[in-house]
Amino acid sequence: MKNCPTYEKFCEMVFDDLKRHWQGRWSDSELRAQMNEQKDIIEREYEGATQKLRSGEITEQIFQNGCVNSVAYCLYLLY
């Protein structure tokens, strides 16, 4: 089984990427509040990504870059 980041680590990676998209236009607390409002999307994407990683369908690099970035970009587009 592949080593999967915890949900908390995944959220931190999404937060860091989302913060880059917003480039200082929102405070950290505002970004975290927005993420909290979309928790269902983040949880669903995390579960799907971890299943794909564990099955070998994707690599750790794709998990960290592709899956994290897609969630952050999705949240960016929502706002």
SULCORGI-V116557 format. One line per field, one symbol per residue. phi: phi as a letter, one per 20 degrees, with the letter a starting at -180 (. if undefined). psi: psi as a letter, one per 20 degrees, with the letter a starting at -180 (. if undefined). A space follows every 50 residues. Layout:
phi: ???
psi: ???
This chain:
phi: .ffeffgffgffffgffffffelnfcfgfffffffffdgfffffffffff ffffenfcefffgfeffffffffgfgffd
psi: pqopqrhggghhggggghhhhiljhqrghgghgghhhkhhgggghggggh ghghijhrrhghghgggghhgghghghh.
